[in-house]
Amino acid sequence: MKEKFMRALHRRTASTSVGPSTARGMGPKGTIFAARDYLANLDLKIFNKQTENDFLKSLNEVTQSFLKKLPSGAQNWGAARKFLNIFLRGIIYNRFLCEKYDLYHIEPWLELPLDSHVANGLRSEQGGRSLPRWKTVIGLDNKTSQQYQNFASEVAKKEGVSRVHLDLIYYRRDFTTAN
């Protein structure tokens, strides 16, 4: 694939990963632009790791770097991590980008993007009431996120999928199950 096409695909994935509904209530005007810009220019090679520990180390480093690029009032760990997780899921769902950066193998290590819909879905699962009460994405910290991610891994294992895909089931579940 031509580099020009790949850059456009990378930018498009960044743009569709952080939209108004994703970023609602997570920062002042300019938050979406800053998030999209950061993700569009992120070197995806940083995530091509051979072990889950190395991948998670990169994920944490990028999250910290990302925080610094968001506007004042949007520099919270939960929002940066959610935007990053949605973006990485988009990369995995795009065969061209996934092939270019050889990222297929990181799918099982990707985190479930967390928000109130996902938290409610996880809490509705057997054993889910042991999770901390959900507050907000912007109130999310690494420790609480890890508790949700660990539980999501258990649920995903029972479902036979990687945890990142649980978002497809939980996001706006109330709208999809009404019919």
Phi and psi in degrees as a GROMACS rama.xvg file:
@    title "Ramachandran Plot"
@    xaxis  label "Phi"
@    yaxis  label "Psi"
@TYPE xy
-67.9208  144.144  LYS-2
-59.7012  -38.2528  GLU-3
-59.6517  -43.3537  LYS-4
-64.7276  -43.8489  PHE-5
-63.5791  -40.738  MET-6
-62.6501  -42.4856  ARG-7
-63.6611  -39.9016  ALA-8
-66.2842  -40.294  LEU-9
-61.5745  -48.3264  HIS-10
-62.2864  -41.4109  ARG-11
-62.9901  -41.2867  ARG-12
-63.8582  -40.482  THR-13
-62.9454  -43.1817  ALA-14
-65.2791  -43.1447  SER-15
-77.5908  -16.2966  THR-16
-77.0095  -30.5005  SER-17
-126.046  90.5109  VAL-18
-109.751  -178.014  GLY-19
-57.6427  -39.8919  PRO-20
-72.3441  -31.6829  SER-21
-69.109  -39.0518  THR-22
-98.6874  4.64544  ALA-23
-54.9705  125.084  ARG-24
74.9542  12.3862  GLY-25
-106.532  5.64704  MET-26
165.076  173.426  GLY-27
-74.6793  176.954  PRO-28
-53.5488  137.714  LYS-29
102.127  -12.8542  GLY-30
-63.2841  -46.104  THR-31
-63.424  -46.4956  ILE-32
-59.5377  -46.5809  PHE-33
-62.8786  -41.7842  ALA-34
-65.3543  -47.081  ALA-35
-61.2244  -42.3868  ARG-36
-62.9057  -45.1324  ASP-37
-60.6921  -49.0464  TYR-38
-66.6663  -35.6642  LEU-39
-66.4223  -25.33  ALA-40
-105.274  4.48833  ASN-41
-72.017  129.907  LEU-42
-76.6571  108.622  ASP-43
-68.4867  -16.6962  LEU-44
-61.4419  -23.3466  LYS-45
-61.8305  -22.268  ILE-46
-94.2185  -4.60258  PHE-47
-81.9789  82.8385  ASN-48
-114.414  157.242  LYS-49
-95.6438  -10.9576  GLN-50
-130.723  154.311  THR-51
-62.599  -39.7366  GLU-52
-61.151  -43.2106  ASN-53
-65.6373  -39.6471  ASP-54
-61.6368  -48.0323  PHE-55
-64.2837  -34.1389  LEU-56
-62.6538  -44.6801  LYS-57
-63.661  -41.9801  SER-58
-59.395  -43.5726  LEU-59
-66.7638  -40.4806  ASN-60
-64.243  -44.2396  GLU-61
-65.8905  -38.9573  VAL-62
-58.4049  -44.9385  THR-63
-64.9512  -40.784  GLN-64
-64.8464  -42.3103  SER-65
-59.6462  -43.9374  PHE-66
-51.7063  -42.4625  LEU-67
-69.3075  -20.1138  LYS-68
-92.4211  -10.0717  LYS-69
-83.6928  152.479  LEU-70
-64.9486  157.982  PRO-71
-56.7358  135.335  SER-72
95.5616  -10.9697  GLY-73
-121.395  2.65029  ALA-74
-83.9371  70.6999  GLN-75
-124.93  144.355  ASN-76
-58.4434  -43.869  TRP-77
-60.9078  -44.6546  GLY-78
-66.6818  -46.1206  ALA-79
-59.3371  -42.404  ALA-80
-69.044  -40.7619  ARG-81
-62.1414  -48.5729  LYS-82
-57.9583  -44.6586  PHE-83
-64.4601  -43.1344  LEU-84
-65.3606  -40.0429  ASN-85
-65.3056  -41.6896  ILE-86
-61.6249  -47.5631  PHE-87
-64.196  -36.2283  LEU-88
-62.099  -42.0699  ARG-89
-61.0013  -36.8612  GLY-90
-64.9343  -45.3728  ILE-91
-63.8632  -34.3502  ILE-92
-76.8078  -8.95633  TYR-93
-106.23  108.315  ASN-94
-62.0817  -32.7362  ARG-95
-66.5375  -48.6092  PHE-96
-68.5814  -39.6726  LEU-97
-62.1055  -42.3382  CYS-98
-67.6272  -46.1142  GLU-99
-56.6677  -42.1259  LYS-100
-100.135  5.54085  TYR-101
50.9211  59.555  ASP-102
-111.354  4.78375  LEU-103
-54.4701  -37.8097  TYR-104
-70.1967  -12.3444  HIS-105
-87.0959  -7.06143  ILE-106
-49.2753  -47.7074  GLU-107
-65.9777  -15.4935  PRO-108
-94.5184  -13.7832  TRP-109
-65.1842  144.285  LEU-110
-85.4352  155.864  GLU-111
-77.589  122.011  LEU-112
-61.0856  125.474  PRO-113
-99.4553  136.692  LEU-114
-156.86  -174.963  ASP-115
-64.7924  -36.2786  SER-116
-62.6476  -46.6226  HIS-117
-67.2805  -43.3151  VAL-118
-60.3763  -44.323  ALA-119
-63.5269  -39.0256  ASN-120
-62.5225  -46.0197  GLY-121
-65.0651  -41.6612  LEU-122
-67.274  -21.1761  ARG-123
-82.6923  -10.9048  SER-124
-76.5305  157.852  GLU-125
-58.0991  125.138  GLN-126
88.3385  -6.3758  GLY-127
-69.858  -20.1978  GLY-128
-69.8049  -11.0814  ARG-129
-78.5706  -12.4738  SER-130
-69.8445  153.14  LEU-131
-60.6227  149.58  PRO-132
-59.656  135.753  ARG-133
-73.9438  136.487  TRP-134
-107.841  -87.2222  LYS-135
-148.404  164.816  THR-136
-62.6685  -43.784  VAL-137
-70.5141  -17.0105  ILE-138
-91.8677  -1.21026  GLY-139
-74.5209  136.005  LEU-140
-118.905  171.944  ASP-141
-59.4196  -42.282  ASN-142
-63.9662  -48.5191  LYS-143
-65.1545  -41.6595  THR-144
-57.5039  -43.5311  SER-145
-63.0995  -36.3988  GLN-146
-63.1105  -43.5199  GLN-147
-66.7076  -40.6621  TYR-148
-64.3821  -41.6676  GLN-149
-63.2096  -42.8213  ASN-150
-67.4373  -39.8869  PHE-151
-60.3191  -35.8656  ALA-152
-62.7428  -40.5015  SER-153
-64.2106  -45.615  GLU-154
-62.7518  -45.574  VAL-155
-61.5766  -39.3573  ALA-156
-60.9776  -43.2317  LYS-157
-63.6299  -34.6479  LYS-158
-83.0699  -14.343  GLU-159
76.7925  30.8288  GLY-160
-134  168.38  VAL-161
-77.8154  149.682  SER-162
-61.1306  -30.4915  ARG-163
-57.2254  -28.7879  VAL-164
-80.4142  -12.8699  HIS-165
-61.2671  -24.5973  LEU-166
-57.0928  -33.244  ASP-167
-64.6799  -28.9644  LEU-168
-85.7883  -42.7323  ILE-169
-86.0406  -30.8261  TYR-170
-64.6677  120.19  TYR-171
52.8721  38.8532  ARG-172
-52.2309  -37.8353  ARG-173
-61.2269  -28.3638  ASP-174
-81.3278  -34.3145  PHE-175
-84.0275  -21.0719  THR-176
-96.8695  -1.42662  THR-177
-70.3399  -24.5703  ALA-178
